[in-house]
Amino acid sequence: MKVLVTGGAGFIGSNLVDKLIDRGHLVVVIDNLSAGKRENINENAKFYAADMLDTDRLNEIFSLEKPEVVYHLAAQTMLRKSIEDPICDAKTNILGTISILEACRMNDIKRIIYTSTGGARVGEPDYLPVDEKHPLRPSSPYGISKHSAEHYVEAYCGLYELDYLIFCFGNVYGPRDPPECKRLVPFFMDMIQKNNVPKIFGDGTNTRDYIYVMDLANFMAECIDKSSSSKLFHLANGKEISVNEVYEVLKKVTGFEKDAEKISEVKGEVKKIVLDISLAQKELGWNPTTELEEGIKNTWSWLNNK
Ligand SMILES: NC(=O)c1ccc[n+]([C@@H]2O[C@H](COP(=O)([O-])OP(=O)(O)OC[C@H]3O[C@@H](n4cnc5c(N)ncnc54)[C@H](O)[C@@H]3O)[C@@H](O)[C@H]2O)c1
């Protein structure tokens, strides 16, 4: 199939592109390289360095390429940056998604797969594990913008004949996750590599649901033409892991011996979260297999061979 991936030079998008190409699909990538890297892009993909907010350019690319499926991953993905600059965050994540949906509408695209966040859209949970029916009270501009765009996807699919899936991820980690984005695993690995002591926000008991990027990319590629009665799914591991536990695994894998420094918490970040993944298991056959230690080992060896 002909597939278009927005954000295909980024961390998750580029891993997805590799898996789609492995499966024999023709892949077109749109990315403005604001966070993504040219070196991440599979040499067999057709690449357009374009900004999704440039609607004329987007329309030109869509009408030239005529993809059958669009995976929409391009986004401003940093929660802390969304607090510092909520306008930029909303422009990219809300207006950017509307741009993509408009290009789909004008070019008669039949299917879109949108990627959202499992944690930031929920806010501080009422219960754990958080299922897809949990009330949503996002406590950061990032959570709000990613969730708002879900409504546009749903509305467009109701208004026009566009089939869709929405995947809400846990905390994704693995090769190509850049330390500049300051997500826990690559950021700490980078500090460890430089023999600097990592700093943990809070006392380290905050929890997340970590998912290895290869499990995710493989599965998303598999879902290219899967249909289901539900449309929005959590894709995570379903295991609650604290920052302290991740740090212990990092020490074991890297051989780093120093303890982390504990500093004050960041406002807007959820304290504890783990996602209920049973809907995706039941309806789509989601079955992540990579344990945290194995995923961290793979990521560490990728970083050292870069
Ligand atoms: N990494 C995670 O843990 C995580 C968790 C939940 C959801 N997500 C979602 O997954 C998707 C991919 O995230 P990622 O971690 O790979 O982040 P990433 O920053 O590596 O990838 C996003 C890509 O979008 C591109 N981009 C940004 N603005 C653009 C624009 N205006 N036009 C064109 N391209 C643009 C960037 O250059 C980058 O390559 C995002 O939608 C994110 O919200 C990620």
The ligand as an SDF file (V2000), in Angstrom:
LIG
                    3D

 44 48  0  0  0  0  0  0  0  0999 V2000
    7.6170    9.5060   22.8470 N   0  0  0  0  0  0  0  0  0  0  0  0
    6.6170    9.2020   23.6490 C   0  0  0  0  0  0  0  0  0  0  0  0
    6.8210    8.6860   24.7500 O   0  0  0  0  0  0  0  0  0  0  0  0
    5.1820    9.4860   23.2360 C   0  0  0  0  0  0  0  0  0  0  0  0
    4.1600    9.1790   24.1500 C   0  0  0  0  0  0  0  0  0  0  0  0
    2.8470    9.4150   23.7990 C   0  0  0  0  0  0  0  0  0  0  0  0
    2.5400    9.9100   22.5350 C   0  0  0  0  0  0  0  0  0  0  0  0
    3.5340   10.2140   21.6660 N   0  0  0  0  0  0  0  0  0  0  0  0
    3.1500   10.7470   20.3410 C   0  0  0  0  0  0  0  0  0  0  0  0
    3.8230   10.0270   19.3310 O   0  0  0  0  0  0  0  0  0  0  0  0
    4.0920   10.8820   18.2160 C   0  0  0  0  0  0  0  0  0  0  0  0
    5.5600   10.7960   17.8410 C   0  0  0  0  0  0  0  0  0  0  0  0
    6.3480   11.2490   18.9350 O   0  0  0  0  0  0  0  0  0  0  0  0
    7.9250   11.0590   19.0260 P   0  0  0  0  0  0  0  0  0  0  0  0
    8.2260   10.6500   20.3930 O   0  0  0  0  0  0  0  0  0  0  0  0
    8.3970   10.2310   17.8920 O   0  0  0  0  0  0  0  0  0  0  0  0
    8.4110   12.5630   18.8800 O   0  0  0  0  0  0  0  0  0  0  0  0
    9.4460   13.2410   17.8760 P   0  0  0  0  0  0  0  0  0  0  0  0
    9.5810   14.6580   18.2950 O   0  0  0  0  0  0  0  0  0  0  0  0
   10.6720   12.4200   17.7370 O   0  0  0  0  0  0  0  0  0  0  0  0
    8.6580   13.1810   16.4930 O   0  0  0  0  0  0  0  0  0  0  0  0
    7.7720   14.1800   16.0450 C   0  0  0  0  0  0  0  0  0  0  0  0
    8.1960   14.5640   14.6460 C   0  0  0  0  0  0  0  0  0  0  0  0
    7.2980   15.5730   14.1570 O   0  0  0  0  0  0  0  0  0  0  0  0
    8.0670   16.5220   13.4100 C   0  0  0  0  0  0  0  0  0  0  0  0
    7.3130   17.7760   13.3820 N   0  0  0  0  0  0  0  0  0  0  0  0
    7.0340   18.5950   14.4410 C   0  0  0  0  0  0  0  0  0  0  0  0
    6.3280   19.6500   14.0190 N   0  0  0  0  0  0  0  0  0  0  0  0
    6.1290   19.4900   12.6860 C   0  0  0  0  0  0  0  0  0  0  0  0
    5.4730   20.2610   11.6740 C   0  0  0  0  0  0  0  0  0  0  0  0
    4.8810   21.4200   11.9820 N   0  0  0  0  0  0  0  0  0  0  0  0
    5.4770   19.8040   10.4190 N   0  0  0  0  0  0  0  0  0  0  0  0
    6.0900   18.6260   10.0870 C   0  0  0  0  0  0  0  0  0  0  0  0
    6.7400   17.8680   10.9860 N   0  0  0  0  0  0  0  0  0  0  0  0
    6.7600   18.2920   12.2700 C   0  0  0  0  0  0  0  0  0  0  0  0
    9.3950   16.6260   14.1660 C   0  0  0  0  0  0  0  0  0  0  0  0
   10.4500   17.1250   13.3880 O   0  0  0  0  0  0  0  0  0  0  0  0
    9.6080   15.1710   14.5850 C   0  0  0  0  0  0  0  0  0  0  0  0
   10.3720   14.4660   13.6230 O   0  0  0  0  0  0  0  0  0  0  0  0
    3.6500   12.2860   18.6440 C   0  0  0  0  0  0  0  0  0  0  0  0
    2.3960   12.5570   18.0840 O   0  0  0  0  0  0  0  0  0  0  0  0
    3.5740   12.1940   20.1640 C   0  0  0  0  0  0  0  0  0  0  0  0
    2.6370   13.1020   20.6860 O   0  0  0  0  0  0  0  0  0  0  0  0
    4.8540   10.0190   21.9900 C   0  0  0  0  0  0  0  0  0  0  0  0
  1  2  1  0
  2  3  2  0
  2  4  1  0
  4  5  1  0
  4 44  2  0
  5  6  2  0
  6  7  1  0
  7  8  2  0
  8  9  1  0
  8 44  1  0
  9 10  1  0
  9 42  1  0
 10 11  1  0
 11 12  1  0
 11 40  1  0
 12 13  1  0
 13 14  1  0
 14 15  2  0
 14 16  1  0
 14 17  1  0
 17 18  1  0
 18 19  2  0
 18 20  1  0
 18 21  1  0
 21 22  1  0
 22 23  1  0
 23 24  1  0
 23 38  1  0
 24 25  1  0
 25 26  1  0
 25 36  1  0
 26 27  1  0
 26 35  1  0
 27 28  2  0
 28 29  1  0
 29 30  1  0
 29 35  2  0
 30 31  1  0
 30 32  2  0
 32 33  1  0
 33 34  2  0
 34 35  1  0
 36 37  1  0
 36 38  1  0
 38 39  1  0
 40 41  1  0
 40 42  1  0
 42 43  1  0
M  CHG  2   8   1  16  -1
M  END
$$$$
